Amino acid sequence: MSGHSKWANIQHRKGRQDAKRSNLWTKLVREIMVAARNGADPDSNSRLRLALLKARAGNVPKDTIKNAILKGSGQLEGVKFEEARYEGYGVGGAALIIDAATDNRTRTVADVRHILSKNGGNLGAEGSVSFMFKHCGQFLFAPGTATEDDVMTVALDAGADDVIVDDEGGIEVICDPQAFEAVNDAFEKAGMKPEMAEVTMKALNETSLSGEDAERMQRLIDALEDLDDVQQVYTTAVFED
């Protein structure tokens, strides 16, 4: 972790996400609608269960959630959204995966391509960077908030794959996406609250950026996240202190 603080990067990311609460509901509702295309019953639709978990954590009203499920499953008329994934590169060769939920792929890819080219990046072909990431469940405990033994006992019993302690004392738990709910429930029952808990595309290697390059990359990520169609932006970029 030399050159940058993992936890400073996490706090920075959370702070910027909190500042964008205005469009959070839009993204959460779209995720529910996309997930509900595979069935309106969360008991038999794990992706919908996860989408509902995120929506409740984001304080989306119950009626809004219900309508999103009905629209997504075709029980209520509304705009139909589909998934789209774009891969590319940003500043300093940092890899990017951009997940979208869109009703117009032509518009979305044009918007993504424009933002990338305007901010020193470029759109790549399918598969050009996905090998640099691992699809997994990830839980992060900030330094000093939990002990390695406690986290390991709960996590591994619940089906997690790995528990990693970094140089700063932070603890990272990795699991298969299908095990995310079980591990998350186990932490809740144990009264353990991670700093972050999500199913993500975890960068296998990091691209450290500093100074002007870091600022340019942050502007690029911000511009992508500001698009209504974009649900998530994953990157190998980390910002040095």
C-alpha positions as CSV (number, residue, x, y, z in Angstrom):
1,M,0.0,0.0,0.0
2,S,3.0,2.3,-0.3
3,G,2.4,5.7,-1.7
4,H,-1.3,5.9,-0.8
5,S,-3.7,5.1,2.1
6,K,-6.4,2.6,1.2
7,W,-8.6,4.1,3.9
8,A,-8.1,7.6,2.8
9,N,-9.2,6.5,-0.7
10,I,-12.2,4.8,0.7
11,Q,-13.3,7.8,2.8
12,H,-12.7,10.1,-0.2
13,R,-14.9,7.8,-2.4
14,K,-17.7,7.7,0.3
15,G,-17.6,11.4,0.7
16,R,-18.0,12.0,-3.0
17,Q,-20.9,9.5,-3.2
18,D,-22.6,11.2,-0.2
19,A,-22.4,14.5,-2.1
20,K,-24.3,12.9,-5.0
21,R,-27.3,11.7,-3.1
22,S,-29.5,13.6,-5.5
23,N,-29.3,11.0,-8.2
24,L,-28.8,8.0,-5.8
25,W,-32.5,7.0,-5.8
26,T,-32.6,7.1,-9.6
27,K,-29.8,4.5,-9.8
28,L,-31.2,2.3,-7.0
29,V,-34.6,2.3,-8.7
30,R,-33.1,1.4,-12.0
31,E,-31.2,-1.5,-10.4
32,I,-34.4,-2.8,-9.0
33,M,-36.2,-2.6,-12.4
34,V,-33.3,-4.4,-14.1
35,A,-33.2,-7.1,-11.4
36,A,-37.0,-7.6,-11.5
37,R,-36.8,-8.6,-15.1
38,N,-35.7,-12.0,-13.8
39,G,-38.7,-12.3,-11.5
40,A,-40.6,-10.2,-9.0
41,D,-40.2,-12.5,-6.1
42,P,-37.0,-11.7,-4.1
43,D,-37.1,-15.1,-2.5
44,S,-36.2,-16.7,-5.8
45,N,-34.3,-13.8,-7.3
46,S,-31.0,-13.2,-5.4
47,R,-30.1,-10.1,-7.5
48,L,-33.4,-8.5,-6.6
49,R,-32.8,-9.2,-2.9
50,L,-29.5,-7.4,-3.2
51,A,-31.1,-4.5,-5.0
52,L,-33.7,-4.2,-2.3
53,L,-31.1,-4.3,0.4
54,K,-29.3,-1.4,-1.2
55,A,-32.5,0.5,-1.8
56,R,-33.5,0.2,1.8
57,A,-30.1,1.3,2.9
58,G,-30.5,4.3,0.6
59,N,-33.9,5.1,2.2
60,V,-35.9,4.7,-1.0
61,P,-39.6,4.8,-0.1
62,K,-41.5,1.5,0.0
63,D,-44.1,2.6,-2.6
64,T,-41.2,3.6,-5.0
65,I,-39.6,0.2,-4.5
66,K,-42.9,-1.6,-5.1
67,N,-43.6,0.3,-8.3
68,A,-40.0,-0.4,-9.5
69,I,-40.6,-4.1,-9.0
70,L,-43.9,-4.0,-10.9
71,K,-42.4,-2.0,-13.8
72,G,-39.3,-4.2,-14.0
73,S,-41.3,-7.4,-14.0
74,G,-43.8,-6.1,-16.6
75,Q,-46.8,-6.0,-14.3
76,L,-46.9,-2.2,-14.6
77,E,-46.3,-0.1,-17.7
78,G,-43.1,1.9,-17.7
79,V,-39.7,2.5,-19.4
80,K,-37.8,-0.8,-19.9
81,F,-34.2,-0.6,-18.8
82,E,-31.5,-3.1,-19.8
83,E,-27.9,-3.6,-18.7
84,A,-24.9,-2.4,-20.6
85,R,-21.3,-2.7,-19.7
86,Y,-18.5,-0.6,-21.2
87,E,-14.7,-1.1,-20.7
88,G,-12.0,1.4,-21.3
89,Y,-9.0,3.3,-20.0
90,G,-8.7,6.6,-18.1
91,V,-5.8,8.8,-17.1
92,G,-2.4,7.1,-16.8
93,G,-3.7,3.9,-18.3
94,A,-6.0,3.2,-15.3
95,A,-8.6,0.6,-16.3
96,L,-12.4,1.4,-16.1
97,I,-15.5,-0.7,-16.1
98,I,-18.7,1.2,-16.5
99,D,-22.0,-0.5,-15.7
100,A,-25.2,1.1,-17.0
101,A,-28.9,0.6,-17.0
102,T,-30.4,2.2,-20.1
103,D,-33.4,2.5,-22.3
104,N,-31.3,3.6,-25.2
105,R,-27.9,2.0,-25.8
106,T,-27.0,4.3,-28.6
107,R,-27.4,7.3,-26.4
108,T,-25.6,5.8,-23.5
109,V,-22.5,4.6,-25.4
110,A,-22.2,8.0,-27.1
111,D,-22.4,9.8,-23.7
112,V,-19.8,7.4,-22.2
113,R,-17.5,7.7,-25.2
114,H,-17.7,11.5,-25.2
115,I,-16.9,11.8,-21.5
116,L,-13.9,9.4,-21.8
117,S,-12.4,11.2,-24.8
118,K,-13.0,14.7,-23.2
119,N,-11.2,13.7,-20.1
120,G,-8.2,11.8,-21.4
121,G,-9.6,8.3,-21.6
122,N,-10.8,6.0,-24.4
123,L,-13.4,3.3,-24.8
124,G,-12.1,-0.2,-25.3
125,A,-13.5,-3.4,-26.7
126,E,-15.5,-5.9,-24.7
127,G,-13.1,-7.9,-22.6
128,S,-10.3,-5.4,-22.9
129,V,-10.0,-4.7,-19.1
130,S,-12.4,-7.1,-17.4
131,F,-9.6,-9.6,-16.8
132,M,-8.1,-7.0,-14.4
133,F,-11.0,-7.3,-12.0
134,K,-12.6,-9.9,-9.9
135,H,-16.4,-10.1,-9.4
136,C,-16.8,-10.7,-5.7
137,G,-18.5,-9.7,-2.5
138,Q,-16.3,-7.3,-0.5
139,F,-16.5,-6.1,3.2
140,L,-14.1,-3.5,4.6
141,F,-13.6,-2.9,8.3
142,A,-11.7,0.3,9.1
143,P,-8.6,0.1,11.2
144,G,-9.4,-0.3,14.9
145,T,-13.1,-1.2,14.4
146,A,-12.8,-5.0,14.7
147,T,-10.3,-7.7,15.5
148,E,-8.9,-10.1,12.9
149,D,-10.0,-13.1,15.0
150,D,-13.6,-11.9,15.4
151,V,-13.9,-11.0,11.7
152,M,-12.3,-14.3,10.6
153,T,-14.5,-16.4,12.8
154,V,-17.8,-14.9,11.6
155,A,-16.7,-14.5,7.9
156,L,-15.3,-18.0,7.3
157,D,-18.2,-19.7,9.1
158,A,-20.6,-17.8,6.9
159,G,-18.8,-18.9,3.7
160,A,-16.3,-16.1,2.9
161,D,-13.2,-17.1,0.9
162,D,-10.6,-14.9,2.4
163,V,-9.8,-12.4,5.2
164,I,-6.9,-9.9,4.6
165,V,-5.4,-7.5,7.0
166,D,-3.5,-4.6,5.5
167,D,-0.6,-2.6,6.8
168,E,-2.9,0.0,8.3
169,G,-4.8,-2.5,10.3
170,G,-7.9,-2.5,8.1
171,I,-9.6,-5.8,7.4
172,E,-11.0,-6.9,4.0
173,V,-13.3,-9.9,3.6
174,I,-13.8,-11.4,0.1
175,C,-16.5,-13.9,-0.8
176,D,-18.3,-15.3,-3.8
177,P,-21.1,-13.0,-4.9
178,Q,-23.6,-15.7,-4.1
179,A,-22.4,-15.8,-0.5
180,F,-22.7,-12.1,0.0
181,E,-26.1,-12.2,1.7
182,A,-25.0,-14.9,4.1
183,V,-21.8,-13.2,5.1
184,N,-23.6,-9.8,5.4
185,D,-26.3,-11.4,7.6
186,A,-23.7,-13.1,9.8
187,F,-21.9,-9.8,10.4
188,E,-25.3,-8.1,11.3
189,K,-26.2,-10.8,13.8
190,A,-22.7,-10.5,15.4
191,G,-23.2,-6.8,15.7
192,M,-20.3,-6.0,13.4
193,K,-20.7,-3.2,11.0
194,P,-18.2,-2.9,8.1
195,E,-17.2,0.5,6.6
196,M,-18.3,-0.8,3.2
197,A,-20.2,-3.9,2.1
198,E,-21.0,-4.5,-1.6
199,V,-20.8,-6.9,-4.5
200,T,-18.2,-5.3,-6.7
201,M,-15.6,-5.6,-9.4
202,K,-12.4,-5.6,-7.3
203,A,-9.3,-4.4,-9.1
204,L,-6.6,-7.2,-9.1
205,N,-3.8,-4.6,-9.5
206,E,-3.9,-0.9,-8.8
207,T,-2.8,2.1,-10.8
208,S,-1.4,4.8,-8.5
209,L,-2.1,8.4,-9.6
210,S,-1.0,11.7,-8.0
211,G,-1.1,15.4,-8.6
212,E,-2.7,16.6,-11.9
213,D,-3.3,13.0,-13.1
214,A,-5.3,12.2,-10.0
215,E,-7.4,15.3,-10.4
216,R,-8.1,14.5,-14.1
217,M,-9.0,11.0,-13.2
218,Q,-11.3,12.1,-10.5
219,R,-13.1,14.5,-12.9
220,L,-13.5,11.7,-15.4
221,I,-15.0,9.4,-12.7
222,D,-17.3,12.2,-11.5
223,A,-18.5,12.9,-15.0
224,L,-19.3,9.3,-15.6
225,E,-21.1,8.9,-12.3
226,D,-23.2,12.0,-13.0
227,L,-24.8,10.3,-16.0
228,D,-28.2,9.0,-15.1
229,D,-27.6,5.9,-17.2
230,V,-24.4,4.9,-15.3
231,Q,-25.0,2.7,-12.3
232,Q,-21.4,1.9,-11.2
233,V,-17.9,2.9,-12.1
234,Y,-15.1,0.5,-11.2
235,T,-11.4,1.4,-11.7
236,T,-7.9,0.3,-10.9
237,A,-7.0,3.9,-10.0
238,V,-6.0,4.8,-6.5
239,F,-5.0,8.3,-5.4
240,E,-1.7,8.9,-3.6
241,D,-1.7,11.1,-0.5
